[in-house]
């Protein structure tokens, strides 16, 4: 079978954090600036640095050095790890889907996430998911502020690791938001959307997902969707 690069979103696709992680950003903002966060920003489908940049902008502040911001974001999530482990969970079918795809030798399986590397690793380890993924070839929120720019990052890493190229037809992204769909379309990938987050199946179809699943419970349906050729991925420009 044709080699495939399969990239999973984390939050809302593989895990449900029960909104625990939403507190990370205002708390990090307060620690970095000495001011309370008076404005809320949307977080779904965005990179962590992009979220923080908007927080600074909404409060009339210049963005801070990325290394300071990433260190504080990691610190705040680490402090919430016990609460996250107790309140969160792998979404139904996630473990089974990861195992099924891991068993297929022609599939290179990793993540494409807005989380920083350290935060992605913490979340995946907390819920026993990291062992099913090749995290060295993934793309993370520290690699680019725009999610669409992460697709070629993962593709290049996978090509270097596996000694073969992955094009738009052999790269598949699975996510739960219209931003995931947009990232796949602009970055050049087929996209499977699952309605396990805040976005409805109708919204995900309207965004342009090749396939929309209600959730990951039907492992056979997930595997079939990954291997089903969809419309040619749209390329930038």
Secondary structure as UniProt FT lines:
FT   STRAND          4..8
FT   TURN            12..14
FT   STRAND          15..16
FT   TURN            18..21
FT   HELIX           22..33
FT   TURN            44..45
FT   HELIX           48..58
FT   TURN            59..60
FT   HELIX           66..79
FT   HELIX           81..87
FT   STRAND          89..90
FT   TURN            92..93
FT   HELIX           94..102
FT   TURN            105..106
FT   STRAND          107..112
FT   HELIX           117..126
FT   TURN            127..128
FT   HELIX           130..132
FT   HELIX           135..137
FT   TURN            141..143
FT   TURN            147..148
FT   HELIX           149..162
FT   HELIX           168..170
FT   STRAND          171..175
FT   HELIX           178..187
FT   STRAND          190..194
FT   TURN            195..196
FT   HELIX           201..207
FT   STRAND          211..213
FT   HELIX           219..227
//
